[in-house]
Amino acid sequence: MGNGLWKSIPLKNMIIAILNKRQGIILDDELMAILEKENMPVSDTELNDVLMSLEIEGIVHVSRITKTRRRVELIKPGQEFLAIGED
């Protein structure tokens, strides 16, 4: 974001569009690579902020696969994820 140019599509919308193209599931490092390819490079912090916002809004669910990799999944209508301790 340091290049001073405005992004034509909001990052949230771009992430949702990418998820829709990928059947609703993507790994965070693949998402970063696609955003880079689409001329929307983002920092880890920026991506984390947007993913957390999307998760709070109930649009995506982010789960940790390994210590450094996460799975981002688009939540389908009627689908719910329980927080830790809510089962």
N, CA, C and O atoms as a printed pandas DataFrame, in Angstrom:
     atom_number atom_name residue_name chain_id  residue_number  x_coord  y_coord  z_coord
0              1         N          MET        A               1    0.814   -1.197    0.000
1              2        CA          MET        A               1    0.000    0.000    0.000
2              3         C          MET        A               1    0.854    1.255    0.000
3              4         O          MET        A               1    0.314    2.360   -0.050
4              5         N          GLY        A               2    2.126    1.119    0.053
5              6        CA          GLY        A               2    3.001    2.265    0.140
6              7         C          GLY        A               2    3.250    2.971   -1.176
7              8         O          GLY        A               2    3.996    3.949   -1.199
8              9         N          ASN        A               3    2.648    2.512   -2.298
9             10        CA          ASN        A               3    2.917    3.137   -3.577
10            11         C          ASN        A               3    2.070    4.372   -3.829
11            12         O          ASN        A               3    2.258    5.030   -4.853
12            13         N          GLY        A               4    1.136    4.718   -2.933
13            14        CA          GLY        A               4    0.353    5.925   -3.063
14            15         C          GLY        A               4   -0.823    5.813   -4.026
15            16         O          GLY        A               4   -1.548    6.790   -4.210
16            17         N          LEU        A               5   -1.030    4.673   -4.634
17            18        CA          LEU        A               5   -2.133    4.494   -5.562
18            19         C          LEU        A               5   -3.354    3.947   -4.832
19            20         O          LEU        A               5   -3.233    3.165   -3.889
20            21         N          TRP        A               6   -4.526    4.371   -5.283
21            22        CA          TRP        A               6   -5.764    3.850   -4.721
22            23         C          TRP        A               6   -6.083    2.522   -5.351
23            24         O          TRP        A               6   -5.843    2.319   -6.541
24            25         N          LYS        A               7   -6.615    1.626   -4.574
25            26        CA          LYS        A               7   -7.031    0.334   -5.104
26            27         C          LYS        A               7   -8.435    0.490   -5.672
27            28         O          LYS        A               7   -9.306    1.077   -5.031
28            29         N          SER        A               8   -8.655   -0.033   -6.870
29            30        CA          SER        A               8   -9.954    0.132   -7.513
30            31         C          SER        A               8  -11.015   -0.757   -6.879
31            32         O          SER        A               8  -12.196   -0.410   -6.897
32            33         N          ILE        A               9  -10.619   -1.889   -6.323
33            34        CA          ILE        A               9  -11.554   -2.805   -5.662
34            35         C          ILE        A               9  -11.108   -2.934   -4.201
35            36         O          ILE        A               9   -9.932   -3.183   -3.934
36            37         N          PRO        A              10  -12.036   -2.767   -3.260
37            38        CA          PRO        A              10  -11.655   -2.936   -1.850
38            39         C          PRO        A              10  -11.088   -4.336   -1.604
39            40         O          PRO        A              10  -11.533   -5.311   -2.209
40            41         N          LEU        A              11  -10.111   -4.420   -0.719
41            42        CA          LEU        A              11   -9.435   -5.681   -0.431
42            43         C          LEU        A              11  -10.423   -6.764    0.021
43            44         O          LEU        A              11  -10.302   -7.922   -0.379
44            45         N          LYS        A              12  -11.393   -6.388    0.850
45            46        CA          LYS        A              12  -12.410   -7.364    1.302
46            47         C          LYS        A              12  -13.118   -7.985    0.099
47            48         O          LYS        A              12  -13.271   -9.204    0.018
48            49         N          ASN        A              13  -13.544   -7.141   -0.825
49            50        CA          ASN        A              13  -14.264   -7.633   -2.000
50            51         C          ASN        A              13  -13.380   -8.518   -2.867
51            52         O          ASN        A              13  -13.843   -9.524   -3.404
52            53         N          MET        A              14  -12.112   -8.150   -3.005
53            54        CA          MET        A              14  -11.187   -8.937   -3.814
54            55         C          MET        A              14  -10.993  -10.323   -3.190
55            56         O          MET        A              14  -10.964  -11.321   -3.910
56            57         N          ILE        A              15  -10.862  -10.395   -1.873
57            58        CA          ILE        A              15  -10.686  -11.678   -1.190
58            59         C          ILE        A              15  -11.928  -12.553   -1.378
59            60         O          ILE        A              15  -11.808  -13.751   -1.638
60            61         N          ILE        A              16  -13.106  -11.966   -1.250
61            62        CA          ILE        A              16  -14.341  -12.726   -1.440
62            63         C          ILE        A              16  -14.437  -13.234   -2.878
63            64         O          ILE        A              16  -14.846  -14.373   -3.104
64            65         N          ALA        A              17  -14.066  -12.402   -3.848
65            66        CA          ALA        A              17  -14.100  -12.821   -5.255
66            67         C          ALA        A              17  -13.133  -13.966   -5.506
67            68         O          ALA        A              17  -13.463  -14.907   -6.226
68            69         N          ILE        A              18  -11.938  -13.896   -4.917
69            70        CA          ILE        A              18  -10.939  -14.967   -5.073
70            71         C          ILE        A              18  -11.475  -16.257   -4.456
71            72         O          ILE        A              18  -11.341  -17.327   -5.050
72            73         N          LEU        A              19  -12.077  -16.165   -3.279
73            74        CA          LEU        A              19  -12.644  -17.346   -2.625
74            75         C          LEU        A              19  -13.755  -17.966   -3.473
75            76         O          LEU        A              19  -13.844  -19.189   -3.582
76            77         N          ASN        A              20  -14.583  -17.142   -4.062
77            78        CA          ASN        A              20  -15.660  -17.658   -4.923
78            79         C          ASN        A              20  -15.095  -18.392   -6.133
79            80         O          ASN        A              20  -15.649  -19.408   -6.553
80            81         N          LYS        A              21  -14.007  -17.894   -6.693
81            82        CA          LYS        A              21  -13.374  -18.556   -7.842
82            83         C          LYS        A              21  -12.720  -19.875   -7.443
83            84         O          LYS        A              21  -12.564  -20.762   -8.282
84            85         N          ARG        A              22  -12.337  -20.017   -6.184
85            86        CA          ARG        A              22  -11.631  -21.202   -5.693
86            87         C          ARG        A              22  -12.553  -22.138   -4.899
87            88         O          ARG        A              22  -12.086  -22.829   -3.994
88            89         N          GLN        A              23  -13.811  -22.170   -5.211
89            90        CA          GLN        A              23  -14.804  -23.007   -4.531
90            91         C          GLN        A              23  -14.864  -22.734   -3.028
91            92         O          GLN        A              23  -15.220  -23.619   -2.249
92            93         N          GLY        A              24  -14.519  -21.523   -2.625
93            94        CA          GLY        A              24  -14.691  -21.099   -1.244
94            95         C          GLY        A              24  -13.574  -21.456   -0.285
95            96         O          GLY        A              24  -13.701  -21.201    0.912
96            97         N          ILE        A              25  -12.472  -22.043   -0.769
97            98        CA          ILE        A              25  -11.382  -22.440    0.132
98            99         C          ILE        A              25  -10.045  -22.063   -0.481
99           100         O          ILE        A              25   -9.811  -22.287   -1.669
100          101         N          ILE        A              26   -9.155  -21.481    0.345
101          102        CA          ILE        A              26   -7.807  -21.149   -0.117
102          103         C          ILE        A              26   -6.879  -21.089    1.095
103          104         O          ILE        A              26   -7.323  -20.828    2.213
104          105         N          LEU        A              27   -5.606  -21.330    0.869
105          106        CA          LEU        A              27   -4.595  -21.164    1.921
106          107         C          LEU        A              27   -4.122  -19.714    1.907
107          108         O          LEU        A              27   -4.116  -19.063    0.863
108          109         N          ASP        A              28   -3.729  -19.219    3.075
109          110        CA          ASP        A              28   -3.363  -17.807    3.156
110          111         C          ASP        A              28   -2.176  -17.431    2.263
111          112         O          ASP        A              28   -2.146  -16.332    1.710
112          113         N          ASP        A              29   -1.197  -18.334    2.118
113          114        CA          ASP        A              29   -0.047  -18.000    1.266
114          115         C          ASP        A              29   -0.437  -17.975   -0.215
115          116         O          ASP        A              29    0.118  -17.195   -0.989
116          117         N          GLU        A              30   -1.389  -18.822   -0.609
117          118        CA          GLU        A              30   -1.898  -18.792   -1.980
118          119         C          GLU        A              30   -2.678  -17.501   -2.223
119          120         O          GLU        A              30   -2.586  -16.904   -3.296
120          121         N          LEU        A              31   -3.443  -17.077   -1.222
121          122        CA          LEU        A              31   -4.205  -15.838   -1.315
122          123         C          LEU        A              31   -3.262  -14.649   -1.500
123          124         O          LEU        A              31   -3.515  -13.777   -2.332
124          125         N          MET        A              32   -2.178  -14.614   -0.725
125          126        CA          MET        A              32   -1.186  -13.534   -0.849
126          127         C          MET        A              32   -0.580  -13.520   -2.250
127          128         O          MET        A              32   -0.388  -12.452   -2.831
128          129         N          ALA        A              33   -0.279  -14.701   -2.794
129          130        CA          ALA        A              33    0.319  -14.795   -4.130
130          131         C          ALA        A              33   -0.654  -14.293   -5.196
131          132         O          ALA        A              33   -0.248  -13.588   -6.120
132          133         N          ILE        A              34   -1.932  -14.648   -5.076
133          134        CA          ILE        A              34   -2.930  -14.202   -6.046
134          135         C          ILE        A              34   -3.116  -12.689   -5.962
135          136         O          ILE        A              34   -3.206  -12.016   -6.989
136          137         N          LEU        A              35   -3.173  -12.156   -4.755
137          138        CA          LEU        A              35   -3.306  -10.711   -4.594
138          139         C          LEU        A              35   -2.109   -9.986   -5.212
139          140         O          LEU        A              35   -2.269   -8.944   -5.849
140          141         N          GLU        A              36   -0.920  -10.536   -5.024
141          142        CA          GLU        A              36    0.296   -9.961   -5.617
142          143         C          GLU        A              36    0.188   -9.972   -7.144
143          144         O          GLU        A              36    0.515   -8.986   -7.805
144          145         N          LYS        A              37   -0.276  -11.096   -7.693
145          146        CA          LYS        A              37   -0.422  -11.240   -9.140
146          147         C          LYS        A              37   -1.456  -10.255   -9.700
147          148         O          LYS        A              37   -1.327   -9.786  -10.831
148          149         N          GLU        A              38   -2.481   -9.948   -8.896
149          150        CA          GLU        A              38   -3.539   -9.020   -9.298
150          151         C          GLU        A              38   -3.148   -7.559   -9.035
151          152         O          GLU        A              38   -3.996   -6.668   -9.091
152          153         N          ASN        A              39   -1.876   -7.319   -8.750
153          154        CA          ASN        A              39   -1.369   -5.973   -8.448
154          155         C          ASN        A              39   -1.992   -5.377   -7.195
155          156         O          ASN        A              39   -2.230   -4.171   -7.130
156          157         N          MET        A              40   -2.254   -6.214   -6.204
157          158        CA          MET        A              40   -2.781   -5.775   -4.912
158          159         C          MET        A              40   -1.910   -6.344   -3.791
159          160         O          MET        A              40   -2.404   -7.059   -2.919
160          161         N          PRO        A              41   -0.623   -6.027   -3.817
161          162        CA          PRO        A              41    0.222   -6.575   -2.748
162          163         C          PRO        A              41   -0.205   -6.032   -1.388
163          164         O          PRO        A              41   -0.490   -4.843   -1.240
164          165         N          VAL        A              42   -0.244   -6.922   -0.401
165          166        CA          VAL        A              42   -0.631   -6.537    0.958
166          167         C          VAL        A              42    0.390   -7.090    1.940
167          168         O          VAL        A              42    1.054   -8.092    1.673
168          169         N          SER        A              43    0.501   -6.429    3.063
169          170        CA          SER        A              43    1.387   -6.915    4.120
170          171         C          SER        A              43    0.647   -7.990    4.914
171          172         O          SER        A              43   -0.574   -8.119    4.819
172          173         N          ASP        A              44    1.399   -8.751    5.691
173          174        CA          ASP        A              44    0.788   -9.769    6.557
174          175         C          ASP        A              44   -0.206   -9.123    7.520
175          176         O          ASP        A              44   -1.286   -9.660    7.763
176          177         N          THR        A              45    0.166   -7.975    8.062
177          178        CA          THR        A              45   -0.702   -7.272    9.010
178          179         C          THR        A              45   -1.998   -6.845    8.346
179          180         O          THR        A              45   -3.078   -7.007    8.914
180          181         N          GLU        A              46   -1.888   -6.300    7.143
181          182        CA          GLU        A              46   -3.070   -5.852    6.408
182          183         C          GLU        A              46   -4.004   -7.031    6.103
183          184         O          GLU        A              46   -5.220   -6.925    6.260
184          185         N          LEU        A              47   -3.422   -8.155    5.665
185          186        CA          LEU        A              47   -4.226   -9.337    5.377
186          187         C          LEU        A              47   -4.889   -9.853    6.648
187          188         O          LEU        A              47   -6.070  -10.202    6.636
188          189         N          ASN        A              48   -4.142   -9.904    7.738
189          190        CA          ASN        A              48   -4.704  -10.363    9.016
190          191         C          ASN        A              48   -5.881   -9.495    9.443
191          192         O          ASN        A              48   -6.899  -10.016    9.899
192          193         N          ASP        A              49   -5.754   -8.172    9.302
193          194        CA          ASP        A              49   -6.823   -7.253    9.687
194          195         C          ASP        A              49   -8.089   -7.511    8.871
195          196         O          ASP        A              49   -9.190   -7.552    9.419
196          197         N          VAL        A              50   -7.924   -7.684    7.556
197          198        CA          VAL        A              50   -9.081   -7.888    6.691
198          199         C          VAL        A              50   -9.708   -9.254    6.961
199          200         O          VAL        A              50  -10.933   -9.364    7.018
200          201         N          LEU        A              51   -8.894  -10.294    7.128
201          202        CA          LEU        A              51   -9.441  -11.624    7.409
202          203         C          LEU        A              51  -10.173  -11.643    8.745
203          204         O          LEU        A              51  -11.221  -12.275    8.873
204          205         N          MET        A              52   -9.618  -10.946    9.748
205          206        CA          MET        A              52  -10.286  -10.893   11.049
206          207         C          MET        A              52  -11.628  -10.164   10.919
207          208         O          MET        A              52  -12.624  -10.593   11.502
208          209         N          SER        A              53  -11.658   -9.085   10.170
209          210        CA          SER        A              53  -12.893   -8.349    9.951
210          211         C          SER        A              53  -13.929   -9.222    9.238
211          212         O          SER        A              53  -15.097   -9.238    9.626
212          213         N          LEU        A              54  -13.507   -9.946    8.201
213          214        CA          LEU        A              54  -14.413  -10.834    7.475
214          215         C          LEU        A              54  -14.917  -11.972    8.369
215          216         O          LEU        A              54  -16.058  -12.415    8.241
216          217         N          GLU        A              55  -14.058  -12.432    9.265
217          218        CA          GLU        A              55  -14.461  -13.512   10.175
218          219         C          GLU        A              55  -15.468  -13.003   11.209
219          220         O          GLU        A              55  -16.442  -13.686   11.527
220          221         N          ILE        A              56  -15.226  -11.818   11.721
221          222        CA          ILE        A              56  -16.164  -11.230   12.690
222          223         C          ILE        A              56  -17.529  -10.997   12.044
223          224         O          ILE        A              56  -18.564  -11.171   12.687
224          225         N          GLU        A              57  -17.523  -10.604   10.769
225          226        CA          GLU        A              57  -18.771  -10.364   10.046
226          227         C          GLU        A              57  -19.478  -11.664    9.652
227          228         O          GLU        A              57  -20.606  -11.635    9.160
228          229         N          GLY        A              58  -18.812  -12.807    9.869
229          230        CA          GLY        A              58  -19.424  -14.094    9.554
230          231         C          GLY        A              58  -19.351  -14.461    8.080
231          232         O          GLY        A              58  -20.144  -15.271    7.601
232          233         N          ILE        A              59  -18.404  -13.870    7.358
233          234        CA          ILE        A              59  -18.268  -14.121    5.923
234          235         C          ILE        A              59  -17.273  -15.253    5.660
235          236         O          ILE        A              59  -17.479  -16.061    4.754
236          237         N          VAL        A              60  -16.199  -15.316    6.445
237          238        CA          VAL        A              60  -15.200  -16.372    6.286
238          239         C          VAL        A              60  -14.901  -17.015    7.633
239          240         O          VAL        A              60  -15.222  -16.478    8.693
240          241         N          HIS        A              61  -14.277  -18.179    7.552
241          242        CA          HIS        A              61  -13.741  -18.853    8.739
242          243         C          HIS        A              61  -12.273  -19.132    8.460
243          244         O          HIS        A              61  -11.930  -19.688    7.416
244          245         N          VAL        A              62  -11.405  -18.748    9.390
245          246        CA          VAL        A              62   -9.966  -18.964    9.231
246          247         C          VAL        A              62   -9.528  -19.983   10.273
247          248         O          VAL        A              62   -9.776  -19.815   11.467
248          249         N          SER        A              63   -8.871  -21.045    9.802
249          250        CA          SER        A              63   -8.375  -22.062   10.728
250          251         C          SER        A              63   -6.889  -22.300   10.476
251          252         O          SER        A              63   -6.412  -22.204    9.345
252          253         N          ARG        A              64   -6.183  -22.608   11.534
253          254        CA          ARG        A              64   -4.745  -22.829   11.451
254          255         C          ARG        A              64   -4.494  -24.277   11.033
255          256         O          ARG        A              64   -5.029  -25.209   11.634
256          257         N          ILE        A              65   -3.675  -24.453    9.996
257          258        CA          ILE        A              65   -3.305  -25.795    9.533
258          259         C          ILE        A              65   -1.987  -26.204   10.188
259          260         O          ILE        A              65   -1.874  -27.284   10.767
260          261         N          THR        A              66   -1.004  -25.330   10.085
261          262        CA          THR        A              66    0.280  -25.524   10.760
262          263         C          THR        A              66    0.595  -24.227   11.487
263          264         O          THR        A              66   -0.228  -23.312   11.529
264          265         N          LYS        A              67    1.768  -24.155   12.050
265          266        CA          LYS        A              67    2.152  -22.965   12.798
266          267         C          LYS        A              67    2.156  -21.712   11.912
267          268         O          LYS        A              67    1.890  -20.611   12.395
268          269         N          THR        A              68    2.455  -21.876   10.624
269          270        CA          THR        A              68    2.584  -20.721    9.737
270          271         C          THR        A              68    1.558  -20.675    8.606
271          272         O          THR        A              68    1.543  -19.713    7.839
272          273         N          ARG        A              69    0.706  -21.682    8.484
273          274        CA          ARG        A              69   -0.265  -21.714    7.374
274          275         C          ARG        A              69   -1.686  -21.737    7.911
275          276         O          ARG        A              69   -1.992  -22.386    8.911
276          277         N          ARG        A              70   -2.549  -20.998    7.201
277          278        CA          ARG        A              70   -3.955  -20.948    7.588
278          279         C          ARG        A              70   -4.836  -21.266    6.384
279          280         O          ARG        A              70   -4.474  -21.009    5.236
280          281         N          ARG        A              71   -5.991  -21.826    6.678
281          282        CA          ARG        A              71   -6.997  -22.128    5.653
282          283         C          ARG        A              71   -8.107  -21.098    5.797
283          284         O          ARG        A              71   -8.645  -20.901    6.886
284          285         N          VAL        A              72   -8.445  -20.444    4.695
285          286        CA          VAL        A              72   -9.515  -19.451    4.679
286          287         C          VAL        A              72  -10.685  -20.070    3.924
287          288         O          VAL        A              72  -10.538  -20.498    2.780
288          289         N          GLU        A              73  -11.844  -20.113    4.569
289          290        CA          GLU        A              73  -13.005  -20.762    3.980
290          291         C          GLU        A              73  -14.196  -19.813    3.997
291          292         O          GLU        A              73  -14.519  -19.224    5.028
292          293         N          LEU        A              74  -14.842  -19.673    2.850
293          294        CA          LEU        A              74  -16.040  -18.855    2.726
294          295         C          LEU        A              74  -17.190  -19.584    3.416
295          296         O          LEU        A              74  -17.421  -20.764    3.154
296          297         N          ILE        A              75  -17.905  -18.895    4.286
297          298        CA          ILE        A              75  -19.023  -19.509    4.995
298          299         C          ILE        A              75  -20.252  -19.453    4.105
299          300         O          ILE        A              75  -20.652  -18.387    3.637
300          301         N          LYS        A              76  -20.841  -20.612    3.880
301          302        CA          LYS        A              76  -22.035  -20.716    3.046
302          303         C          LYS        A              76  -23.269  -20.396    3.880
303          304         O          LYS        A              76  -23.247  -20.555    5.100
304          305         N          PRO        A              77  -24.353  -19.942    3.232
305          306        CA          PRO        A              77  -25.591  -19.661    3.987
306          307         C          PRO        A              77  -26.035  -20.883    4.802
307          308         O          PRO        A              77  -26.076  -22.000    4.286
308          309         N          GLY        A              78  -26.362  -20.659    6.059
309          310        CA          GLY        A              78  -26.803  -21.741    6.932
310          311         C          GLY        A              78  -25.671  -22.477    7.630
311          312         O          GLY        A              78  -25.919  -23.275    8.534
312          313         N          GLN        A              79  -24.426  -22.222    7.224
313          314        CA          GLN        A              79  -23.261  -22.887    7.822
314          315         C          GLN        A              79  -22.795  -22.057    9.023
315          316         O          GLN        A              79  -22.776  -20.827    8.968
316          317         N          GLU        A              80  -22.425  -22.736   10.094
317          318        CA          GLU        A              80  -21.953  -22.036   11.296
318          319         C          GLU        A              80  -20.671  -22.683   11.787
319          320         O          GLU        A              80  -20.447  -23.879   11.598
320          321         N          PHE        A              81  -19.838  -21.875   12.418
321          322        CA          PHE        A              81  -18.630  -22.372   13.077
322          323         C          PHE        A              81  -18.713  -21.957   14.523
323          324         O          PHE        A              81  -19.029  -20.807   14.829
324          325         N          LEU        A              82  -18.432  -22.885   15.414
325          326        CA          LEU        A              82  -18.449  -22.599   16.834
326          327         C          LEU        A              82  -17.090  -22.111   17.288
327          328         O          LEU        A              82  -16.060  -22.601   16.824
328          329         N          ALA        A              83  -17.083  -21.157   18.185
329          330        CA          ALA        A              83  -15.835  -20.693   18.771
330          331         C          ALA        A              83  -15.325  -21.756   19.746
331          332         O          ALA        A              83  -16.077  -22.649   20.136
332          333         N          ILE        A              84  -14.097  -21.667   20.128
333          334        CA          ILE        A              84  -13.512  -22.615   21.065
334          335         C          ILE        A              84  -14.318  -22.591   22.359
335          336         O          ILE        A              84  -14.565  -21.527   22.927
336          337         N          GLY        A              85  -14.721  -23.754   22.813
337          338        CA          GLY        A              85  -15.459  -23.856   24.050
338          339         C          GLY        A              85  -16.965  -23.743   23.904
339          340         O          GLY        A              85  -17.687  -23.845   24.896
340          341         N          GLU        A              86  -17.462  -23.532   22.673
341          342        CA          GLU        A              86  -18.904  -23.402   22.473
342          343         C          GLU        A              86  -19.578  -24.711   22.107
343          344         O          GLU        A              86  -20.794  -24.744   21.915
344          345         N          ASP        A              87  -18.818  -25.784   22.007
345          346        CA          ASP        A              87  -19.423  -27.060   21.643
346          347         C          ASP        A              87  -20.031  -27.655   22.850
347          348         O          ASP        A              87  -20.603  -28.742   22.781
